[in-house]
Amino acid sequence: MFQLTDIRHTYSADLTIAFPNWQGGQGEHWLLAGASGSGKTTLLHILAGLRRPTAGSVAVAGTHLYELGGSRADQFRGQHIGLVLQRPHLLPTLNVEENLRLAQYMAGLPQDGRRIAEVLETLGMAAKRRAMPHQLSQGQAQRVSIARAVLNRPQLLLADEPTASLDDENAFGVLQLIEDQANNCNATLVIATHDARVKNRMPKQYKLDGSKQISEVGGRIAE
């Protein structure tokens, strides 16, 4: 379903991270693990088509992301990739339903109010469809973020540290929501985190341990 090949990303003149090759099948659930600074968020953004790697290729659903340009890349991401970020990033001037309609519009898809209602109902947010982002609790805003990520039935669902600031009860609740929504879409799920609570429930794991960090000094590469 996705494949990362020979990915390298340069952060500065003297620091590049080389990522091991990785591929995942449709419907699989993966943990992207590693300590802070190991490149988890960078790799997740590369897989989402948000950050172009210095070298290598990224294929999602048979399409090479970085061969697409401009609006084509945005539409492909909107139709095939769902992304749950650490912060919801809802537009403050739009209510919940309007934020979701915007996700359909940006993906080049028809407005589908029934689909919006279905997703909000599944996530227990139907009563908040007219609420403005500032009227939502942190947990409610996160549910809207999950709704937006799965609204267009993505083939790939990515989540960046979704439990980082949550206590055990809320962390397990959010994990269950994300897993259930991925299963509803038969989406491949990738959760990037160093949270041991997530690690213990996801058998497929891709680990970054920093050993692939390389320094480019004096024209040579030394691991």
C-alpha positions as CSV (number, residue, x, y, z in Angstrom):
1,M,0.0,0.0,0.0
2,F,2.9,2.3,0.8
3,Q,6.6,2.0,0.1
4,L,9.6,4.1,1.2
5,T,12.8,3.5,-0.8
6,D,16.3,5.0,-0.1
7,I,14.9,7.9,1.9
8,R,17.4,10.5,3.1
9,H,16.6,13.9,4.6
10,T,19.1,16.7,5.2
11,Y,18.4,19.0,8.1
12,S,21.6,21.1,7.9
13,A,25.0,21.2,6.3
14,D,26.3,18.5,8.7
15,L,23.3,16.4,9.5
16,T,21.4,13.9,7.3
17,I,19.1,11.0,8.4
18,A,19.0,7.9,6.2
19,F,15.8,5.9,6.8
20,P,15.6,2.1,6.3
21,N,13.4,1.0,3.5
22,W,9.8,0.3,4.6
23,Q,6.6,-1.0,3.1
24,G,3.1,-1.6,4.5
25,G,0.1,-3.5,3.2
26,Q,-3.5,-2.4,2.9
27,G,-5.3,-2.5,6.3
28,E,-2.1,-3.1,8.4
29,H,-1.5,-1.2,11.6
30,W,2.0,0.1,12.2
31,L,3.9,1.8,15.0
32,L,6.5,4.3,13.9
33,A,8.7,4.3,17.0
34,G,11.8,6.2,18.1
35,A,13.2,8.6,20.6
36,S,12.7,12.4,20.3
37,G,15.0,13.6,17.5
38,S,15.1,10.3,15.7
39,G,13.1,11.6,12.8
40,K,9.6,10.2,13.4
41,T,7.7,13.4,12.6
42,T,9.9,14.1,9.6
43,L,9.3,10.6,8.2
44,L,5.5,10.9,8.9
45,H,5.4,14.2,7.0
46,I,7.4,12.7,4.1
47,L,4.9,9.7,4.0
48,A,2.0,12.2,4.0
49,G,3.5,14.2,1.1
50,L,4.0,17.3,3.3
51,R,7.8,17.4,3.2
52,R,9.9,16.4,0.2
53,P,12.9,14.2,1.2
54,T,16.4,15.1,0.0
55,A,16.6,11.7,-1.8
56,G,14.6,8.6,-2.3
57,S,11.0,7.8,-3.4
58,V,7.6,7.5,-1.7
59,A,4.8,5.5,-3.2
60,V,1.2,5.5,-1.8
61,A,-1.5,3.3,-3.5
62,G,0.8,2.9,-6.5
63,T,1.4,6.7,-7.0
64,H,4.8,8.3,-6.5
65,L,4.0,11.3,-4.3
66,Y,6.8,13.5,-5.3
67,E,6.2,13.1,-9.0
68,L,2.9,15.0,-8.4
69,G,2.9,18.7,-8.4
70,G,0.9,21.6,-7.0
71,S,-2.9,21.0,-6.8
72,R,-2.6,17.4,-8.0
73,A,-0.5,16.5,-4.9
74,D,-3.0,18.3,-2.6
75,Q,-5.9,16.5,-4.1
76,F,-4.2,13.1,-4.0
77,R,-3.4,13.6,-0.3
78,G,-6.9,14.8,0.4
79,Q,-8.5,11.7,-1.3
80,H,-6.1,9.0,-0.1
81,I,-4.2,10.1,3.0
82,G,-5.7,11.1,6.4
83,L,-3.5,12.9,8.9
84,V,-4.1,13.4,12.6
85,L,-1.6,15.9,13.9
86,Q,-0.5,16.6,17.5
87,R,-2.7,19.8,17.3
88,P,-6.1,19.8,15.5
89,H,-5.4,22.9,13.4
90,L,-9.1,23.6,12.8
91,L,-9.9,26.9,11.1
92,P,-11.2,29.1,13.9
93,T,-13.6,31.0,11.7
94,L,-15.5,27.8,10.6
95,N,-17.7,25.6,12.7
96,V,-17.1,21.8,12.9
97,E,-19.3,20.9,9.9
98,E,-17.7,23.6,7.8
99,N,-14.2,22.5,8.7
100,L,-15.2,19.0,7.4
101,R,-16.8,20.3,4.3
102,L,-13.6,22.2,3.6
103,A,-11.7,18.8,3.7
104,Q,-14.0,17.5,1.0
105,Y,-13.6,20.6,-1.1
106,M,-9.8,20.6,-0.9
107,A,-9.7,17.0,-2.0
108,G,-11.8,17.9,-5.1
109,L,-14.7,15.7,-3.9
110,P,-18.4,16.5,-3.9
111,Q,-20.0,18.0,-0.7
112,D,-21.5,15.1,1.2
113,G,-23.4,16.1,4.2
114,R,-24.6,12.5,4.9
115,R,-21.0,11.3,5.2
116,I,-20.1,14.2,7.5
117,A,-23.1,13.3,9.7
118,E,-22.1,9.7,9.7
119,V,-18.5,10.3,10.8
120,L,-19.5,12.8,13.5
121,E,-22.1,10.3,14.8
122,T,-19.6,7.5,15.0
123,L,-17.2,9.7,17.0
124,G,-19.9,11.0,19.3
125,M,-19.7,14.5,18.0
126,A,-23.0,14.9,16.2
127,A,-24.3,17.4,18.7
128,K,-21.2,19.6,18.1
129,R,-21.5,20.0,14.4
130,R,-22.4,23.7,14.6
131,A,-19.9,24.4,17.4
132,M,-16.9,26.7,16.7
133,P,-13.4,25.4,17.5
134,H,-13.0,27.7,20.5
135,Q,-16.1,26.1,22.0
136,L,-14.6,22.6,22.0
137,S,-12.6,20.9,24.7
138,Q,-9.2,19.5,23.8
139,G,-10.7,16.0,23.5
140,Q,-13.6,17.2,21.4
141,A,-11.2,19.1,19.0
142,Q,-9.1,15.9,18.7
143,R,-12.2,13.9,17.7
144,V,-13.0,16.5,15.0
145,S,-9.4,16.1,13.8
146,I,-9.9,12.4,13.6
147,A,-13.2,12.9,11.8
148,R,-11.5,15.2,9.2
149,A,-8.7,12.6,8.7
150,V,-11.1,9.7,7.9
151,L,-13.9,11.7,6.2
152,N,-12.8,10.9,2.7
153,R,-12.2,7.2,3.4
154,P,-8.4,7.4,3.1
155,Q,-6.3,4.4,2.2
156,L,-3.6,5.6,4.5
157,L,-4.2,7.0,8.0
158,L,-1.3,8.7,9.8
159,A,-1.3,9.9,13.4
160,D,1.5,11.9,15.0
161,E,1.8,11.5,18.8
162,P,-2.0,11.3,19.3
163,T,-1.6,10.3,23.0
164,A,1.3,12.5,24.1
165,S,-0.6,14.8,26.5
166,L,-3.3,12.3,27.6
167,D,-3.8,10.3,30.8
168,D,-4.2,6.5,30.5
169,E,-8.0,6.5,30.3
170,N,-8.1,9.2,27.5
171,A,-5.1,7.8,25.7
172,F,-6.6,4.3,25.3
173,G,-9.9,5.9,24.3
174,V,-8.2,7.9,21.5
175,L,-6.2,4.9,20.3
176,Q,-9.4,2.8,20.1
177,L,-11.1,5.6,18.1
178,I,-8.3,5.8,15.6
179,E,-8.0,2.1,15.3
180,D,-11.8,1.7,14.8
181,Q,-11.9,4.4,12.2
182,A,-8.9,2.9,10.3
183,N,-10.7,-0.5,10.3
184,N,-14.0,1.1,9.1
185,C,-12.1,2.4,6.0
186,N,-9.7,-0.6,5.7
187,A,-7.0,2.0,5.9
188,T,-3.4,1.3,6.6
189,L,-2.6,2.9,9.9
190,V,0.7,4.4,11.0
191,I,1.0,5.9,14.5
192,A,4.2,7.8,15.2
193,T,5.0,7.9,18.9
194,H,7.5,7.1,21.7
195,D,4.5,6.3,24.1
196,A,5.0,2.8,25.5
197,R,1.2,2.6,25.9
198,V,0.8,2.5,22.1
199,K,3.8,0.3,21.6
200,N,2.3,-2.5,23.7
201,R,-0.7,-2.9,21.4
202,M,0.8,-2.6,17.9
203,P,2.6,-5.8,16.7
204,K,4.0,-4.3,13.5
205,Q,6.7,-1.8,14.3
206,Y,9.2,0.3,12.3
207,K,11.9,1.6,14.7
208,L,14.2,4.6,14.4
209,D,17.0,4.4,16.9
210,G,19.3,7.2,15.6
211,S,21.9,4.7,14.2
212,K,21.2,5.9,10.6
213,Q,22.1,9.5,11.4
214,I,25.1,10.5,9.3
215,S,27.3,13.5,9.2
216,E,28.5,14.9,6.0
217,V,31.9,16.3,6.7
218,G,34.7,17.3,4.3
219,G,32.8,15.7,1.4
220,R,32.6,12.2,2.9
221,I,29.8,10.4,4.7
222,A,30.6,8.8,8.0
223,E,28.1,6.8,10.0
